[in-house]
């Protein structure tokens, strides 16, 4: 999913919406240009219990590779 020129909170909101359509184990690659997404998306992932597999940051963009968690495992992780 590419989110060029989207400013906060749109990258996090669109990422949340996209994650809801995935099955556990699926991967979502998110490309952002907003520097605040480096804070917002990891905070979202912590809240949802999913997992950021890879984060790549350059001066022009930030890429996140996110794995959709199993709901039972995510709930257990959030309780810890």
SVG drawing of the C-alpha trace seen along z (x, -y; Angstrom):
<svg xmlns="http://www.w3.org/2000/svg" viewBox="-11 -16 29 34">
<polyline fill="none" stroke="black" stroke-width="0.4" points="0.0,0.0 1.5,-3.3 0.5,-6.5 2.3,-9.3 1.7,-12.8 -0.7,-11.5 -0.2,-13.4 -1.0,-12.2 -3.2,-10.6 -4.1,-9.2 -1.3,-6.7 -2.1,-5.0 -5.9,-5.1 -5.5,-3.6 -3.0,-1.0 -5.6,0.0 -8.3,0.4 -6.1,2.5 -5.0,4.8 -8.7,5.6 -9.0,7.2 -6.0,9.6 -5.8,13.1 -3.3,14.1 0.2,14.5 -0.5,12.2 2.0,9.4 1.2,5.7 3.8,3.5 3.2,-0.2 5.1,-3.0 4.8,-6.5 6.2,-9.9 5.0,-11.5 7.8,-11.6 5.2,-11.2 4.3,-7.8 7.5,-6.6 5.8,-7.2 2.1,-6.6 2.4,-3.2 4.5,-1.5 2.1,-2.9 -0.8,-1.4 0.9,2.0 1.6,2.0 -2.2,1.3 -3.4,4.0 -0.9,6.7 0.4,7.2 4.1,7.3 6.4,4.9 8.8,7.3 10.9,4.7 11.2,0.9 13.2,-0.9 13.7,-4.6 15.3,-6.9 15.1,-10.7 12.2,-10.4 10.1,-7.6 9.4,-5.0 8.5,-1.4 6.9,0.9 6.4,4.6 3.7,5.7 2.6,9.2 -1.0,9.7 -1.1,11.5 -3.3,14.3 -6.0,12.7 -5.5,15.1 -1.8,14.5 -2.3,10.7 -4.6,10.6 -2.1,12.6 0.7,10.2 -1.4,7.2 -2.1,8.6 1.6,9.0"/>
</svg>
